Amino acid sequence: MAEATAAAPPESPRPATPAASVFTVEQRGIDAVPAGERQGGPGRLLGLWAGTNTTVFTVVYGALVVSFGLSFWYAVALIVLGNVLGFAVTGLTSLQGPRTGTSTHSVSRAAFGPRGGRLPALLSWMMLVGFEAGGMVLIVLAGLALLEEAGIATSAAVKLLVIAVAAGLQMLLPLAGYHLIMKVQKYFAWIFAAMFAVMAFLVAPKADFGAHGEPPSVVTVSLVLAMVTASGGLSWADMGSDYSRYLPAGSAPRKVFACAALGGMVPNVLLQILGAAVATATSDAADPIAGLPVILPGWFTTPYLLLAIVSLLAVNTTDMYSSGLNLLAVGLPVKRWMVVFIDLSLCTGITLWAVFSADFYTLLSDFLSLIVLWLGPWAAVYLTDWVLRRGRYDVLSFFPEETGRQGLYWHRGGVRPAGLLAVLLGFAAAVLWVDSTVFVGPLSAAAGGLDLSVFAGALVAGSVYWLLARRAVRAEAALTPTA
């Protein structure tokens, strides 16, 4: 990977804020973190990403792999490959945080322009709100299942109460911000790992590990790899630097990459393999609340539902923090902590609708299956830009509204056309090759259901950006101070 030779980046255009403890509300938004507020080592990313990814969602994705007709061992092979590919991207998009001290979609402005960067930031925000809402729906359903276990009828009033409690709990960690999230997720990782280890011990005797089955077709391999890659590391890629920006500028890039990539990849691989094992024993494994628990002993149902609730709260915490930063990158003139209330209000409204209307939850899932198609093209442009400029960024040029000057990345009215064109063409390529329950692209249909959406979108976007922008980006890098 390319390594920047830059030392500490220029100071933030805004004044430094007092050092925050884990129990204070973080006031910083997307402005660059001053050197004096950077601390810790890359190892902090291990706990963050492990705590975020050790969740029932991950188990369900493993179960879905088997639903494509794969035997256990073929499922394991594709689970490992898809997660290696996906989390390598998360590791790479974490490298810019220590160098610049700012969030992923602030750095993204180098490739798209300060104004052009608002579009991918908006798409990211919309996607994350959808994921948050989906997580909150499952939290509420798990809470209602717990009440039914206790013999409490789930009337409309009870449902409203559970939704209100879920929203209140969900607000706490994202509102406090980075420092508390990093601290709590580290402990969550250990607690979740212990609980899932017990679950694996209980499931193992019932799973069918012996059958190898027929080798999967190329079409099946493409569908599984697209799902595993997009639902795993790629879905976290646009948050990488949100959580590495508080690391010192001199943090070793290899360690940052390894900690971010392995922190998410290892629990994803292990829990998806657990999900695949569960799916060999029951056909209901893809339903984490009403289906998967049937394979567990009755005494473990309540601990499992509690685990589901807390682990989903952990996932939503990571999503909601980055979602707030993304909405700030769109240009919303409010404090980061205020955006938490915006997201929470939307999620609560969507949850109310979904809990009282099952069809809406299906629509939400369909929406998420398509909106992720922009991620591969965006990541390809973002990382191609980073490689071309060899990790050199003029941090002050990310914030023309703060500095009062247009800066290196202004281009045409604050937009770099090459970046936006590359993403649009990459998205078009992804749509042509997608095979989903909502839409089948014409090229995918012609190829018998082959799904190359993730890879085609990234390849086209990265290639187009390299052809159109390589000279300009290298010229910018030459003008960027290295010390």
C-alpha positions in Angstrom: 0.0 0.0 0.0 1.2 3.6 -0.6 2.5 5.3 2.5 2.4 9.1 2.9 5.6 10.8 4.0 3.7 13.7 5.5 4.2 14.6 9.2 1.5 16.2 11.3 -1.2 17.8 9.1 -2.0 21.5 9.4 -4.1 22.5 12.4 -7.8 22.6 12.2 -9.3 26.0 11.0 -11.4 25.9 14.2 -9.9 26.4 17.7 -9.0 23.4 19.7 -11.6 22.1 22.1 -10.8 21.0 25.6 -9.7 17.4 25.9 -12.9 15.3 26.4 -13.4 12.5 28.8 -15.6 9.4 28.1 -18.4 11.0 30.1 -18.7 14.3 28.2 -20.6 15.0 25.0 -18.1 15.3 22.2 -18.4 18.8 20.7 -16.2 18.3 17.6 -17.8 17.8 14.3 -15.9 17.1 11.0 -13.2 19.7 11.6 -9.7 18.3 11.8 -8.6 17.1 15.3 -5.6 19.1 16.5 -2.4 17.2 17.3 -2.8 17.8 21.0 -6.1 15.9 21.1 -4.7 12.8 19.3 -3.8 9.9 21.4 -3.6 6.1 21.7 -2.5 3.5 19.2 -4.0 1.6 16.2 -4.9 -1.2 18.6 -7.9 0.9 19.7 -9.5 0.1 16.3 -9.4 -3.6 17.1 -11.9 -3.3 19.9 -14.1 -0.8 18.1 -14.6 -2.9 15.0 -14.8 -6.2 16.9 -17.5 -4.8 19.2 -19.4 -3.4 16.2 -19.3 -6.6 14.2 -19.9 -9.2 16.9 -23.7 -9.2 16.4 -26.7 -11.3 15.4 -26.7 -9.5 12.1 -23.4 -11.2 11.3 -24.8 -14.7 12.2 -27.8 -14.1 9.9 -25.6 -13.3 6.9 -23.7 -16.6 7.4 -27.1 -18.4 7.5 -28.1 -16.7 4.2 -24.9 -18.0 2.5 -26.2 -21.6 3.1 -29.6 -20.6 1.8 -28.0 -20.3 -1.7 -27.8 -24.1 -1.7 -24.2 -24.4 -0.5 -22.9 -27.1 1.8 -21.2 -26.0 5.0 -17.6 -26.2 3.8 -18.2 -24.4 0.5 -20.0 -21.7 2.5 -17.0 -21.4 4.8 -14.7 -20.8 1.8 -16.8 -18.0 0.4 -17.3 -16.4 3.8 -13.6 -16.2 4.3 -12.9 -14.9 0.8 -15.7 -12.3 0.8 -14.7 -10.9 4.2 -11.0 -10.7 3.3 -12.0 -8.6 0.2 -14.5 -6.4 2.1 -12.5 -5.6 5.2 -9.3 -4.9 3.2 -11.3 -1.9 1.9 -12.2 -0.9 5.5 -8.5 -1.1 6.5 -7.5 1.1 3.5 -10.1 3.7 4.2 -8.9 4.0 7.8 -5.4 5.2 6.7 -6.4 8.7 5.9 -7.7 9.5 9.4 -4.4 9.8 11.2 -2.8 11.7 8.3 -5.6 14.3 8.1 -7.3 14.2 11.5 -10.8 14.4 9.9 -13.7 12.2 8.9 -13.9 10.0 5.8 -16.3 12.2 3.9 -14.3 15.3 4.6 -11.3 13.5 3.0 -13.6 12.4 0.2 -13.8 16.1 -0.8 -10.3 15.8 -2.4 -11.8 13.5 -5.0 -15.1 15.2 -5.5 -14.6 18.8 -4.5 -15.9 20.4 -1.3 -19.4 20.8 -2.9 -19.3 17.7 -5.0 -18.4 15.7 -1.9 -21.9 16.5 -0.5 -23.5 13.9 -2.8 -21.6 10.8 -1.6 -22.0 12.1 2.0 -25.7 12.4 1.5 -26.0 8.9 0.0 -23.9 7.6 2.9 -26.2 9.3 5.4 -29.3 7.9 3.8 -27.8 4.4 3.8 -26.8 4.6 7.4 -30.2 5.8 8.5 -31.7 2.8 6.8 -29.4 0.5 8.5 -30.0 2.2 11.9 -33.8 1.9 11.3 -33.5 -1.8 10.4 -31.4 -2.4 13.5 -33.9 -0.6 15.7 -36.8 -2.6 14.3 -35.0 -5.8 15.3 -34.2 -4.4 18.7 -37.9 -3.7 19.3 -38.9 -7.2 18.0 -36.4 -8.8 20.3 -37.7 -6.7 23.2 -41.3 -7.8 22.4 -40.1 -11.4 22.2 -38.6 -11.0 25.7 -41.9 -9.7 27.1 -43.7 -12.6 25.6 -41.2 -15.0 27.2 -42.2 -13.3 30.5 -45.9 -13.8 29.7 -46.6 -10.1 29.0 -49.0 -9.5 26.1 -47.7 -7.2 23.4 -50.5 -4.8 22.9 -50.2 -1.6 20.9 -49.4 0.4 24.0 -46.7 -2.1 25.0 -45.2 -1.8 21.5 -45.1 2.0 21.8 -43.4 1.7 25.2 -40.8 -0.7 23.9 -40.0 1.6 20.9 -39.6 4.6 23.3 -37.3 2.6 25.6 -35.2 1.4 22.6 -34.9 5.0 21.3 -33.8 6.2 24.7 -31.1 3.5 25.0 -30.0 4.1 21.4 -29.4 7.8 22.0 -26.8 7.4 24.8 -23.6 6.3 23.2 -23.8 8.3 19.9 -24.7 11.4 21.8 -21.6 11.2 24.0 -19.4 10.6 21.0 -16.1 9.1 20.0 -14.4 8.6 23.4 -17.2 6.7 25.1 -17.9 4.7 22.0 -14.3 3.5 21.7 -14.2 2.6 25.4 -17.5 0.8 25.5 -17.2 -1.1 22.2 -13.9 -2.7 23.5 -15.8 -4.2 26.5 -18.8 -5.2 24.3 -16.4 -7.1 22.1 -15.4 -9.4 25.0 -18.9 -9.8 26.3 -20.4 -10.6 22.9 -17.5 -13.0 22.1 -18.2 -15.0 25.3 -21.9 -15.2 24.6 -21.5 -16.3 21.0 -18.9 -18.9 22.1 -21.6 -20.4 24.4 -24.0 -20.3 21.5 -21.5 -22.1 19.2 -21.0 -24.8 21.8 -24.8 -25.3 21.9 -25.3 -25.4 18.2 -22.3 -27.6 17.2 -23.8 -31.0 18.1 -26.9 -30.2 15.9 -25.0 -28.9 12.8 -24.2 -31.0 9.7 -20.5 -30.5 9.0 -20.1 -33.7 7.0 -21.7 -33.1 3.6 -19.5 -31.4 1.0 -22.1 -31.3 -1.7 -21.6 -30.3 -5.4 -19.3 -27.4 -6.2 -21.3 -24.2 -6.5 -21.8 -22.7 -9.9 -20.1 -19.5 -11.0 -23.5 -17.7 -10.7 -23.9 -18.9 -7.1 -20.3 -17.9 -6.2 -20.9 -14.4 -7.6 -24.1 -13.9 -5.7 -22.6 -15.1 -2.4 -19.4 -13.0 -2.8 -21.4 -9.9 -3.7 -23.6 -10.3 -0.5 -20.7 -11.2 1.9 -18.4 -8.4 0.6 -21.1 -5.7 0.5 -22.7 -6.6 3.8 -19.4 -6.9 5.6 -16.3 -4.8 5.2 -17.5 -2.7 2.2 -20.5 -1.5 4.2 -18.1 0.0 6.8 -15.7 1.4 4.3 -17.1 4.9 4.3 -16.6 5.2 8.1 -12.9 4.1 8.3 -11.4 7.5 9.0 -14.2 8.6 11.3 -12.7 6.3 14.0 -9.0 6.6 13.1 -8.9 10.4 13.0 -8.1 10.7 16.7 -4.9 8.6 16.3 -1.6 10.5 16.2 -0.4 11.5 12.7 2.6 9.3 13.0 0.6 6.1 13.6 2.1 3.3 11.5 -0.1 2.8 8.4 0.4 -1.0 8.4 -0.8 -1.2 12.0 -3.8 1.0 11.3 -4.7 -1.1 8.3 -4.2 -4.4 10.2 -6.2 -3.3 13.3 -9.1 -1.9 11.3 -9.3 -4.8 8.9 -8.8 -7.7 11.4 -11.0 -6.1 14.0 -14.0 -6.5 11.7 -12.9 -9.4 9.6 -12.2 -12.0 12.4 -15.6 -11.7 14.1 -17.4 -11.6 10.8 -15.7 -14.8 9.6 -16.3 -16.6 12.9 -19.9 -15.5 13.4 -20.9 -16.1 9.7 -19.4 -19.6 10.0 -21.6 -20.0 13.1 -24.6 -18.8 11.1 -23.8 -21.3 8.3 -23.6 -24.1 11.0 -27.0 -23.0 12.4 -28.5 -23.0 8.8 -27.5 -26.7 8.4 -29.7 -27.5 11.4 -32.8 -25.3 10.8 -34.3 -23.6 7.8 -35.4 -20.6 10.0 -31.9 -19.4 10.8 -32.3 -16.2 8.7 -34.9 -14.8 11.1 -32.8 -13.7 14.1 -35.7 -13.1 16.5 -38.4 -15.7 15.7 -36.5 -18.3 13.8 -32.9 -18.8 14.9 -33.7 -19.3 18.6 -35.6 -22.5 17.9 -32.3 -24.4 17.7 -31.2 -23.2 21.1 -32.2 -24.7 24.5 -35.1 -23.0 26.1 -32.9 -21.7 29.0 -30.7 -19.8 26.5 -33.5 -18.0 24.7 -33.7 -15.1 27.1 -29.8 -14.6 27.2 -29.9 -14.8 23.4 -32.5 -12.1 23.0 -30.7 -9.9 25.5 -27.5 -10.4 23.4 -29.4 -9.5 20.3 -30.6 -6.3 21.7 -27.3 -5.1 23.1 -25.3 -6.1 20.1 -27.7 -4.4 17.7 -27.5 -1.3 19.9 -23.7 -1.5 19.5 -24.0 -1.7 15.7 -26.4 1.2 15.6 -24.1 3.3 17.8 -21.3 3.0 15.2 -23.7 3.8 12.4 -25.3 6.7 14.1 -22.0 8.4 15.0 -20.7 8.3 11.4 -24.2 9.2 10.1 -23.9 12.4 12.1 -20.5 13.2 10.6 -21.8 12.5 7.1 -24.8 14.9 7.5 -22.3 17.6 8.6 -20.3 16.9 5.5 -23.4 17.5 3.5 -23.3 21.0 4.9 -25.9 21.0 7.6 -25.0 23.9 9.9 -25.6 22.2 13.3 -23.5 20.5 16.0 -22.7 16.8 15.7 -24.7 15.9 18.8 -27.7 17.6 17.4 -27.6 15.3 14.3 -28.1 12.4 16.7 -31.6 13.6 17.5 -32.3 14.0 13.7 -31.3 10.4 13.0 -33.0 9.1 16.1 -36.3 10.8 15.2 -36.2 9.4 11.7 -35.3 5.9 12.9 -38.1 6.0 15.5 -40.6 7.0 12.9 -39.5 4.3 10.5 -39.6 1.7 13.4 -43.1 2.8 14.3 -44.2 2.3 10.7 -42.4 -1.0 10.4 -43.6 -2.6 13.6 -47.2 -1.8 12.8 -46.8 -2.6 9.1 -44.7 -5.6 8.1 -44.7 -4.6 4.4 -42.8 -1.4 5.2 -39.9 -3.4 6.7 -39.7 -5.4 3.4 -39.6 -2.1 1.5 -36.8 -0.9 3.8 -34.8 -4.1 3.2 -35.3 -3.7 -0.6 -34.1 0.0 -0.4 -30.9 -1.0 1.4 -30.2 -3.8 -1.1 -30.0 -1.2 -3.9 -28.5 1.8 -2.2 -25.4 0.0 -1.3 -24.5 -0.2 -5.0 -22.9 3.2 -4.8 -20.4 2.1 -2.2 -18.1 0.1 -4.5 -17.7 3.0 -7.0 -17.2 5.5 -4.2 -14.6 3.4 -2.5 -12.8 2.9 -5.7 -12.6 6.6 -6.5 -11.7 7.5 -2.9 -8.8 5.0 -2.8 -7.6 5.7 -6.3 -7.4 9.4 -5.4 -5.4 8.5 -2.2 -3.0 6.3 -4.2 -2.5 9.0 -6.9 -1.6 11.7 -4.4 0.4 9.2 -2.3 -1.5 10.1 0.8 -0.7 13.8 0.7 -3.7 16.1 1.6 -4.0 19.8 2.1 -6.4 19.6 5.1 -7.4 23.3 5.0 -8.7 22.8 1.5 -11.3 20.4 2.8 -13.0 23.3 4.7 -13.4 26.4 2.4 -16.4 27.5 4.4 -14.2 27.7 7.5 -11.0 29.1 6.0 -12.5 31.6 3.6 -10.4 30.4 0.7 -11.3 28.0 -2.1 -8.2 25.8 -1.8 -6.6 23.1 -3.9 -9.8 21.0 -4.4 -12.2 23.7 -5.5 -11.9 23.0 -9.3 -15.2 24.0 -11.0 -17.4 25.8 -8.5 -16.4 23.4 -5.7 -16.9 20.3 -7.8 -14.3 17.9 -9.4 -16.4 16.6 -12.4 -14.0 13.6 -12.8 -14.9 12.2 -9.4 -18.7 12.5 -9.8 -18.6 11.1 -13.3 -16.6 8.1 -12.3 -19.0 7.3 -9.5 -22.0 7.7 -11.7 -20.5 5.4 -14.4 -19.5 2.9 -11.7 -23.0 2.9 -10.3 -24.4 2.4 -13.8 -22.1 -0.6 -14.2 -23.1 -2.0 -10.8 -26.8 -1.7 -11.8 -26.2 -3.5 -15.1 -24.7 -6.4 -13.2 -26.8 -6.7 -10.1 -29.1 -9.6 -9.3 -31.4 -8.8 -6.4 -34.9 -9.6 -5.3 -35.8 -6.0 -6.3 -34.1 -5.6 -9.7 -32.1 -7.7 -12.1 -29.7 -5.8 -14.4 -29.8 -6.6 -18.1 -26.2 -7.9 -18.2 -26.8 -10.1 -15.1 -30.0 -11.4 -16.7 -28.2 -12.2 -19.9 -25.5 -14.1 -18.0 -28.0 -16.3 -16.2 -28.1 -14.3 -12.9 -24.4 -13.6 -12.6 -23.9 -10.8 -10.1 -20.7 -8.8 -10.6 -22.3 -5.5 -9.3 -19.7 -4.9 -6.5 -16.7 -5.6 -8.6 -17.9 -4.1 -11.9 -18.9 -0.9 -10.2 -15.6 -0.5 -8.4 -13.5 -1.4 -11.5 -15.3 1.0 -13.8 -15.3 3.9 -11.3 -11.6 3.5 -10.3 -10.5 3.2 -14.0 -12.5 6.2 -15.1 -11.2 8.4 -12.3 -7.6 7.3 -12.9 -7.9 8.2 -16.6 -9.6 11.5 -16.1 -7.9 12.8 -12.9 -4.5 11.3 -12.6 -2.5 14.4 -13.9 -4.5 16.9 -11.9 -4.3 14.8 -8.7 -0.6 14.3 -9.0 -0.1 18.0 -9.6 -2.0 18.7 -6.4 0.1 16.3 -4.5 3.2 18.1 -5.8 1.8 21.3 -4.3 1.0 19.8 -1.0 3.6 20.2 1.8 5.1 17.0 3.1 6.0 18.4 6.5 
